[in-house]
Amino acid sequence: MRKLAKGDIHTTKHGDRWVNKVEGNVRASNSAPTKAEAQAAGREMAIERGVEHFIHNKNNEISERNTYPRSRDPRSSKG
């Protein structure tokens, strides 16, 4: 079984493409021509790893953040 990096996933604009990068890695894990395609791939990566997925806008500001699995999300806890 392949060992997966545990860093959070960031979907960001890089040149004319959108990329997914795992925190702590130098290189992007994958790229796509559209934000929607890259975001879908980033979501799958985050779910598989059980980490957070940060989606950046064109200005590289975080515009959305999702935690996987949902049970790790403090907003979903009872109390």
C-alpha positions, 0 to 999 in steps of 0.5 A: 500500500502506498503511503500518502502525504498527510499535509492539507491540500491547496487548490491554487492558480499557477500560471494558466492552470489550476494545481493541487499541492500538498502542504510540505511538498515542493511540487504540485500533485496534479493540475487542470485547465479549470478551477472546477476540475482541479477543485474536484481532484483536490477534494478527492485527495483531501477525502482520501487523506482525511485532511483539510482542502483549501480553495484559493481564488485567482489572487491566491486568497483562501476563498473556501475551506473544507475539512475531511472527514466531517467528524474532524470539523469542530463545527459538526461536534455536538455541544 
